[in-house]
Amino acid sequence: MMNSRQIESWALRIIDCVKSGQPNEDFLVELKRDWISADKAARRIAGHANAARGEQILWLIGIDEKSGPLGVDANELANWYRQVESYFSELAPKMTPLNIPVDGVVIVALLFETDRAPFLVRNPAYGAQKGECIELEIPWRANTSIRSARRSDIIKLLTPLEVLPTPELLDIQLKLTRQGKDSFGNHHDEKCELFAELYITPSDKNRVVIPFHRCHIDFDIPDSISFTSSEVRLYPTPSLDPYLIFDRTRNREPSSLTIQSTAYEIIIHGPGKISLQATALIPTSLNFPENPRVNVSIYLKPANADRPVVLMKSLVDLEVR
């Protein structure tokens, strides 16, 4: 169970991403401009909670992905959620609210516990419309839409969602270079190189294997272009021994005691520091700006995982050489 500080920290990270123009990539988060009708809210919350498979989910009321923080009347929460709960059959997700002041307005964060799924909702048309025979539904969130759960979805509910490792972004650099000119003076493709350092902590004692082919990085330059790099490599960050160049008899310390890598994957046995490199070529025909702001989304998907670890960062004042 998260405390108030953890809820606020999670909410502020999402709010900062929205304000910087980055899309919300966290499937455990839902953004709403205002309080939506109780019946629709119940179905969306149930579908979101069922698909989360035991993970906590976060709703932010009073923020729009395009317009940013708009604010909302927090006093409406008690009456609104009372109506929402009335549409659940037998049990609704446990909810923890938190008011978060941002830019002179209040955004309401709602943290839902999903460990008691499945959650069922009543069909408002049952008993109200002649011939309506469906009384209850198990909703399921697929991407951003809500549908009725299928047999395969219900089977997933029997298996808790895997707990992903926790990454901390320590450093990130993006290098954009022109690849030269042709005989007419036109630029060839741009080359994008990303370098990052992460400290990654597994959530339990089991090792984590991240195959490189399950990793990719999305780059988005607002109002300009978007592109993806699948050329991603991860490896233990090399240790730097300042005495090595002066004393050849001194043994170099191993780069990591908990992390290994091959040409195809990185293997994480415990907490440690890793480096990331990625490259991509961008055709100059896509109107690459001179001093862009680049939104970077890093996706690292462990083996046997249904979802990736996601890190997002907005980089500004970059030079194109």
C-alpha positions as CSV (number, residue, x, y, z in Angstrom):
1,M,0.0,0.0,0.0
2,M,1.5,3.3,-1.0
3,N,1.6,6.2,1.4
4,S,0.6,9.8,0.6
5,R,4.1,10.8,-0.4
6,Q,4.5,7.9,-2.8
7,I,1.1,8.6,-4.4
8,E,2.0,12.3,-4.9
9,S,5.4,11.4,-6.3
10,W,3.9,9.0,-8.9
11,A,1.2,11.6,-9.8
12,L,3.8,14.4,-10.1
13,R,5.9,12.3,-12.5
14,I,2.9,11.8,-14.7
15,I,1.9,15.5,-14.5
16,D,5.5,16.6,-15.4
17,C,5.4,14.3,-18.5
18,V,2.0,15.8,-19.6
19,K,3.3,19.4,-19.1
20,S,6.4,18.6,-21.2
21,G,4.3,17.2,-24.0
22,Q,5.2,13.6,-23.5
23,P,2.4,11.1,-23.9
24,N,1.3,9.0,-20.9
25,E,2.9,5.6,-21.5
26,D,1.9,4.1,-18.1
27,F,-0.9,1.6,-18.6
28,L,-1.5,1.8,-14.8
29,V,-2.5,5.5,-15.1
30,E,-5.8,7.1,-16.4
31,L,-6.2,10.8,-17.0
32,K,-9.6,12.6,-16.9
33,R,-10.5,16.2,-17.5
34,D,-13.4,16.1,-15.1
35,W,-15.7,13.8,-13.1
36,I,-17.3,11.4,-15.7
37,S,-20.7,9.9,-15.2
38,A,-20.9,7.2,-12.4
39,D,-21.9,4.3,-14.7
40,K,-19.1,5.0,-17.2
41,A,-16.6,5.5,-14.4
42,A,-17.5,2.2,-12.7
43,R,-17.1,0.3,-15.9
44,R,-13.7,2.0,-16.7
45,I,-12.4,1.5,-13.2
46,A,-13.4,-2.1,-13.1
47,G,-11.9,-2.8,-16.5
48,H,-8.7,-1.0,-15.6
49,A,-8.5,-2.8,-12.2
50,N,-9.1,-6.2,-13.8
51,A,-6.4,-5.7,-16.4
52,A,-3.9,-4.5,-13.8
53,R,-3.9,-8.0,-12.3
54,G,-3.0,-7.0,-8.8
55,E,-1.0,-3.9,-9.5
56,Q,-2.2,-0.6,-8.0
57,I,-3.7,1.9,-10.5
58,L,-3.8,5.6,-10.5
59,W,-6.5,8.0,-11.8
60,L,-5.8,11.7,-12.1
61,I,-8.9,13.9,-12.3
62,G,-8.5,17.4,-13.5
63,I,-5.8,17.0,-16.2
64,D,-5.9,16.6,-19.9
65,E,-3.2,14.9,-22.0
66,K,-3.1,17.8,-24.5
67,S,-4.2,20.8,-22.4
68,G,-2.3,19.9,-19.2
69,P,-3.5,20.6,-15.6
70,L,-7.0,22.1,-15.6
71,G,-8.1,21.5,-12.0
72,V,-11.3,20.1,-10.6
73,D,-13.6,20.6,-7.6
74,A,-12.3,18.1,-5.1
75,N,-15.5,18.5,-3.0
76,E,-17.4,16.4,-5.6
77,L,-15.4,13.3,-4.9
78,A,-17.4,11.9,-2.0
79,N,-20.8,12.0,-3.7
80,W,-19.3,10.9,-7.1
81,Y,-17.6,7.8,-5.7
82,R,-20.6,6.8,-3.7
83,Q,-22.6,6.7,-7.0
84,V,-19.7,4.9,-8.7
85,E,-19.6,2.2,-6.0
86,S,-23.3,1.6,-6.4
87,Y,-22.7,0.1,-9.9
88,F,-20.3,-2.5,-8.6
89,S,-21.5,-6.0,-7.8
90,E,-20.6,-7.0,-4.2
91,L,-17.2,-5.4,-4.2
92,A,-15.5,-2.2,-5.5
93,P,-11.8,-1.5,-5.5
94,K,-10.5,0.1,-2.4
95,M,-9.7,3.7,-3.2
96,T,-7.3,6.2,-1.6
97,P,-7.8,9.9,-2.6
98,L,-5.2,12.7,-2.5
99,N,-5.5,16.3,-3.5
100,I,-2.5,17.6,-5.4
101,P,-2.0,21.4,-5.9
102,V,-0.4,22.1,-9.3
103,D,0.0,25.5,-11.0
104,G,-2.8,27.1,-8.9
105,V,-5.3,24.4,-9.4
106,V,-6.1,21.1,-7.7
107,I,-5.8,17.7,-9.3
108,V,-7.4,14.8,-7.5
109,A,-5.3,11.6,-7.4
110,L,-7.2,8.3,-6.9
111,L,-5.2,5.2,-6.0
112,F,-7.1,2.0,-6.4
113,E,-6.1,-1.4,-5.0
114,T,-6.8,-4.2,-7.5
115,D,-5.7,-7.3,-5.6
116,R,-9.3,-8.5,-5.0
117,A,-10.2,-8.7,-8.7
118,P,-12.3,-9.7,-10.6
119,F,-14.6,-6.7,-10.3
120,L,-18.0,-6.9,-11.8
121,V,-20.4,-4.0,-12.7
122,R,-24.1,-3.9,-13.1
123,N,-25.6,-3.4,-16.6
124,P,-27.7,-0.2,-16.3
125,A,-30.0,-1.4,-19.0
126,Y,-30.9,-4.6,-17.1
127,G,-34.4,-4.4,-15.9
128,A,-34.9,-1.0,-17.5
129,Q,-35.1,-2.1,-21.1
130,K,-37.4,-4.8,-22.3
131,G,-35.5,-7.9,-23.5
132,E,-32.2,-6.9,-21.8
133,C,-31.0,-10.1,-20.2
134,I,-27.4,-9.3,-19.3
135,E,-27.2,-8.4,-15.6
136,L,-23.5,-8.3,-14.8
137,E,-20.3,-7.7,-16.8
138,I,-16.5,-8.3,-16.1
139,P,-15.0,-5.3,-18.0
140,W,-11.5,-5.4,-19.3
141,R,-9.2,-2.6,-20.4
142,A,-7.4,-3.2,-23.7
143,N,-5.0,-0.3,-24.6
144,T,-7.3,2.7,-23.8
145,S,-10.7,1.2,-24.5
146,I,-13.0,-1.0,-22.3
147,R,-14.6,-4.2,-23.5
148,S,-16.1,-7.3,-21.9
149,A,-13.5,-9.8,-20.6
150,R,-12.8,-12.8,-22.8
151,R,-11.9,-16.3,-21.6
152,S,-8.2,-15.6,-22.1
153,D,-8.5,-12.4,-20.0
154,I,-10.2,-14.2,-17.1
155,I,-7.4,-16.8,-17.2
156,K,-4.9,-14.0,-16.9
157,L,-6.6,-12.9,-13.7
158,L,-5.6,-16.2,-12.1
159,T,-1.9,-15.3,-12.6
160,P,-0.7,-12.2,-10.8
161,L,1.1,-9.6,-12.9
162,E,4.8,-9.9,-12.8
163,V,6.6,-7.4,-10.6
164,L,9.0,-5.4,-12.8
165,P,12.5,-4.2,-11.7
166,T,12.7,-0.5,-10.6
167,P,15.0,1.7,-12.8
168,E,16.5,5.0,-11.8
169,L,17.7,7.2,-14.6
170,L,21.1,8.6,-13.6
171,D,22.3,10.2,-16.8
172,I,21.1,10.5,-20.4
173,Q,22.7,12.2,-23.5
174,L,21.5,12.5,-27.0
175,K,23.8,13.2,-30.0
176,L,22.4,14.2,-33.3
177,T,24.8,14.4,-36.3
178,R,24.4,14.9,-40.0
179,Q,25.9,12.1,-42.1
180,G,27.5,14.4,-44.7
181,K,26.5,16.0,-48.0
182,D,26.0,14.8,-51.5
183,S,27.5,16.4,-54.6
184,F,24.6,18.9,-54.7
185,G,25.2,20.1,-51.1
186,N,22.1,18.2,-49.7
187,H,22.4,16.6,-46.3
188,H,22.2,12.8,-46.0
189,D,20.4,11.1,-43.1
190,E,20.7,12.3,-39.6
191,K,22.2,9.9,-37.0
192,C,20.7,9.8,-33.6
193,E,22.8,8.3,-30.8
194,L,21.4,7.8,-27.2
195,F,23.6,7.1,-24.2
196,A,22.1,6.5,-20.8
197,E,23.1,5.2,-17.4
198,L,20.6,3.5,-15.1
199,Y,20.6,2.0,-11.7
200,I,18.2,-1.0,-11.7
201,T,16.9,-2.9,-8.7
202,P,15.0,-6.2,-9.1
203,S,11.8,-6.4,-7.1
204,D,12.6,-9.8,-5.7
205,K,15.4,-12.4,-5.5
206,N,14.7,-13.8,-8.9
207,R,17.1,-12.9,-11.7
208,V,15.8,-10.6,-14.5
209,V,16.7,-11.3,-18.1
210,I,16.1,-8.5,-20.7
211,P,16.6,-9.6,-24.3
212,F,17.7,-6.8,-26.6
213,H,15.2,-7.7,-29.2
214,R,12.4,-6.9,-26.7
215,C,13.8,-3.3,-26.2
216,H,13.1,-0.2,-28.2
217,I,13.2,3.6,-27.8
218,D,10.7,6.1,-29.2
219,F,11.8,9.6,-30.0
220,D,9.3,12.3,-30.5
221,I,9.9,15.9,-31.6
222,P,6.7,17.8,-31.0
223,D,5.2,19.3,-34.2
224,S,7.9,17.7,-36.2
225,I,8.8,14.0,-36.4
226,S,8.7,10.8,-34.5
227,F,11.0,7.8,-35.0
228,T,12.0,4.5,-33.2
229,S,15.2,2.8,-32.5
230,S,15.3,-1.0,-32.1
231,E,19.1,-1.0,-32.1
232,V,19.4,-1.1,-28.3
233,R,22.3,-2.5,-26.2
234,L,22.6,-2.9,-22.4
235,Y,25.7,-3.8,-20.4
236,P,27.2,-3.4,-17.0
237,T,28.6,0.1,-16.6
238,P,32.4,-0.3,-16.8
239,S,34.3,0.7,-13.7
240,L,37.0,3.4,-13.9
241,D,40.1,2.8,-12.0
242,P,42.2,6.0,-11.9
243,Y,45.2,4.1,-10.6
244,L,45.3,1.6,-13.5
245,I,47.3,3.9,-15.9
246,F,50.0,4.5,-13.2
247,D,50.1,1.0,-11.7
248,R,49.9,-1.8,-14.1
249,T,50.1,-4.4,-11.3
250,R,46.8,-3.1,-9.8
251,N,43.8,-5.4,-10.6
252,R,40.9,-3.7,-12.3
253,E,37.7,-4.0,-10.2
254,P,34.9,-5.9,-11.9
255,S,32.3,-3.7,-13.5
256,S,29.5,-5.4,-11.6
257,L,29.1,-8.4,-9.2
258,T,25.4,-8.6,-9.9
259,I,24.9,-8.0,-13.6
260,Q,26.2,-9.8,-16.7
261,S,25.6,-9.3,-20.4
262,T,26.0,-11.1,-23.7
263,A,25.6,-10.0,-27.3
264,Y,21.8,-10.8,-27.0
265,E,20.7,-10.0,-23.4
266,I,21.5,-8.5,-20.0
267,I,21.1,-10.7,-16.9
268,I,20.4,-8.9,-13.6
269,H,21.0,-10.9,-10.4
270,G,20.7,-8.0,-8.1
271,P,20.9,-4.2,-7.9
272,G,23.5,-2.6,-10.1
273,K,24.4,0.1,-12.6
274,I,23.9,-0.5,-16.3
275,S,24.6,1.5,-19.5
276,L,22.4,1.8,-22.5
277,Q,23.3,2.7,-26.1
278,A,20.9,3.1,-29.0
279,T,21.2,4.4,-32.6
280,A,18.7,5.4,-35.3
281,L,18.9,7.0,-38.7
282,I,16.4,9.7,-39.6
283,P,15.9,10.8,-43.2
284,T,16.4,14.6,-43.6
285,S,13.2,14.7,-45.7
286,L,11.3,14.6,-42.4
287,N,12.2,18.3,-41.8
288,F,14.5,17.8,-38.8
289,P,14.7,21.1,-36.8
290,E,17.9,22.8,-35.9
291,N,17.5,23.0,-32.1
292,P,14.9,20.4,-31.2
293,R,13.3,19.3,-27.9
294,V,13.2,15.5,-28.0
295,N,10.8,13.4,-25.8
296,V,12.5,10.1,-25.2
297,S,10.6,6.9,-24.1
298,I,12.7,3.9,-23.2
299,Y,11.0,0.5,-23.2
300,L,12.9,-2.5,-21.6
301,K,10.8,-5.7,-21.7
302,P,12.1,-8.6,-19.6
303,A,11.7,-12.2,-20.8
304,N,8.3,-13.7,-19.9
305,A,6.9,-10.3,-19.0
306,D,3.6,-8.9,-20.4
307,R,4.7,-5.3,-20.2
308,P,7.9,-3.3,-20.3
309,V,9.8,-1.1,-17.9
310,V,9.2,2.4,-19.2
311,L,11.4,5.5,-18.6
312,M,10.6,8.9,-20.1
313,K,12.7,12.0,-20.4
314,S,12.4,15.3,-22.3
315,L,15.7,16.6,-23.6
316,V,16.0,20.3,-24.7
317,D,18.6,22.6,-26.3
318,L,20.2,19.9,-28.4
319,E,22.5,20.8,-31.2
320,V,22.4,19.2,-34.6
321,R,25.9,18.8,-36.1
